[in-house]
């Protein structure tokens, strides 16, 4: 199932939102039909939301933790007028799908994919980022928060995906739900930031420096 809400409501939202580009449709089809992992991409609503933020903020330097097959990276790159998006990925099998897309002329100058454990890749990054999008292994979310926070520009946004974990954060039972629930509390209590949780798809946590 690739819907976090009722199918009828999902269709209604889709029918009243701007559509995806052909390449995004192509990647979503791969996730659904070839990998049987439709939930692993951020989905059209989150993608469109990120695109609007990028355009509004004129984001020119973006960091993504967790490429998967490249859906969200491509969506964000489509919204960038110029600049660089660095996306981090561990699994070569997913990069085998994303890399040919990233190498297309419209994306090759914008997207740079770095392979390896994200925590180590983050340690090698320099400079500030206007937008940091984190959608990787949930157990490592707290580490990614603390490691990427110093890289966030003063007017930048950090966004975490899947922060409602299908509603399990209310009464956590799985390890992932417990980790995400605790991180939600950590962010909420962090005096350095302002935050907003949105019930978009599986939950987005938006973080901005005070």
ABEGO torsion letter per residue (X at the ends): XABABBAAAAAAAAAABBBBBAAAAAAAAAAAAAAGBAAABAEAAAAAAAAAAAAAAGBABBBBBGAEAGAAAAAAAAABABEBBBBBBABAAAAAAAAAAAABAAAAAABBBBBEBAAAAAAABBEBBABBBBBBBAAAAAAAAAAAAAABBAABBBBBBGAAGGGAAABBABAAAAAAAAAAAAAAABAABBBBBBABEAEBBBBBBX
